[in-house]
Amino acid sequence: MKKLFFIAIVMVAAVAACSWQEMSTFPCPDAGTTLTYDNFGKDFMTTYCVRCHGGPNGYSSRAFTDVDLVRANAADIFRNAAADNVTMPPGPDDPPKDQRYKLAEWLACGAP
């Protein structure tokens, strides 16, 4: 089962790698953002990311369990999960489009 899961991830990543939006093309709004780690980022990461990116017990060695770890990986998170980038998370529990755009704004503004 794990083998099929990873094959599916690789296939989705290969298709998505052909075209994605970079964080640098999604500027922070002129007025800034009202989104913060406390009112948006923590819940988004907990709901959609830390199942796999939660440290030693996850599928990935990259953990997104606190704001500093998210900031350190912001460009990669954006490329895979924000705006119209839909590589992550794999599976049926994808974030809705409006949540992906909030993630894009939050990351583009420095993940305050």
SULGI-V749371 format. One record per run of one state. SS is the DSSP state (hx for helix, st for strand, lp for the rest). FROM is the first residue (numbers start at 0). TO is the last residue. Records with the same first field share a line. If there is no record, write none. Layout:
SS = FROM-TO + FROM-TO
//
This chain:
lp = 0-0 + 17-21 + 25-35 + 48-65 + 72-72 + 81-95 + 108-111
hx = 1-16 + 22-24 + 36-47 + 66-71 + 73-80 + 96-107
//
